[in-house]
């Protein structure tokens, strides 16, 4: 009996160690999201800023105010936006799948009834250069 337990321990320990090491090396997509992202829409530059406290803001170049701000919630690779204010804010939440890398952020619409937000969010954003 002791040899069976010993054999199982010997066989399972490397598997457990490998699982811990591979999971530890993976970046949390929400951590990678934090920062400034830009894209052009109708020849106008837009900046989408995500903070580590699950807040966001959208700024269209050329005007003095933040156009939309709010909070976001991430579940896996899905993000839900809840606007809280700004000229183009909405009372309805919007859900999107997202994929993030070092230099790009891509959104695909899951559920959003707000046409203006979906036109803005969907597509690929580029990480802004540090100022």
N, C-alpha and C positions, 0 to 999 in steps of 0.2 A: 504493500500500500504506500509506504514512504517513497518507494522508487517511482511510482506512478505520479505522485504529487511533485516530486523533484523533476521528473521529465516534463510534466506540464509547465512547471515554472520556467524551466530552461527554454522551452519552445515558445511560451507566451511573452516572456520578458522582452525579447528583441522586437516582436510585433508591436507591443505597447510603446516601446521606446520610439520606433519608427513612426507610429501614428502621432505621437506628441511632437516630434521634431518636424514632421511635414505640416501639421496644423499650425505650429508656432511661426513658421516662415511665411504664411499666407497673410496678405494685407486685407484688412477690413475695408470693403468698398466705401463705407461711409467715411472712413478716415481719408481715403484718397479723394473724396469729393470736395473736401474743405479747400477753399481758395476761390480765385477769380477765374471765370471762364468767359470767352468772348465768341461772338459770331456776328455775321452781317445778315440783315433781313431788310429787303427792299432798299438796299444801298445805305443802310443805317447800321452803325456799330452798336451792339448791345453787350452789356456786361452782366453776368449772372454770378452773384457772390454767395458762397455757402460758408457758414461759420460752424465751429465745433459744437455750439450750443443749439444746433438744429434750427437755425434761423437762416433766411435767405433774403436777398433783395435783387431787384432787376432795375438796371439803369440804361436808358436809351441815351446815346451820346448827343450832346447839343442842347440838353435842357438842364435846369438847375435842381430838379427834385428827383428823389427816388420814385420810380414809376409804380413799382409793386414791391411789397415786403410781406413776409409772413414766416410761418414755421413749416418744417417738413418732418416726416416720419419715414424711416427706412425699415423694411422687412425683407431680408434677403437682398435681392436685386431690384426690388420695387420701391419706389419713392412716392409718397403722397404729399402734395402741396396744399397748404391751407393759407390762403391770402388773408392778411390782417389789415392791410391798408394800402394806400397809394391810388393814383388816378385810375389805374387799370385793374384794380383788385376785384375779386368776385367772392360771393358768399359760398360758392360751391367748391368742394375739394376736387383735385385732379390727380389721377394715379398714372404712373409711367414706369416702364422697365428702364433700367439704365445700365450702361456698361462704361467703366472708367479705366483709363490707362494713365501713364505719366503725362501724356500730352493731349489726350482727347477724351471727351465725355459725350456719349450718344444716348439720346432718349427715344423711346418708342412708346406711343400712347397705348394705355391699357383701358382707362375709363376716365374721360373728361368731357363734360358737356359744354365747357366754355371754349368756344371756337378760337377766340383771340389768344388764349393761353396755349392751346394745343398748337397753333401756328407758330407761336414763339418758341415753345419748349422743344418740340420734335426736331430731330436732326442731330448733327454733330457740332459740338462746341470745342474750342481750342483753349488749352490752359494759357492764361494771360501771363506775360512776362512780369517778374517781380519789379516793383517800382523803386 
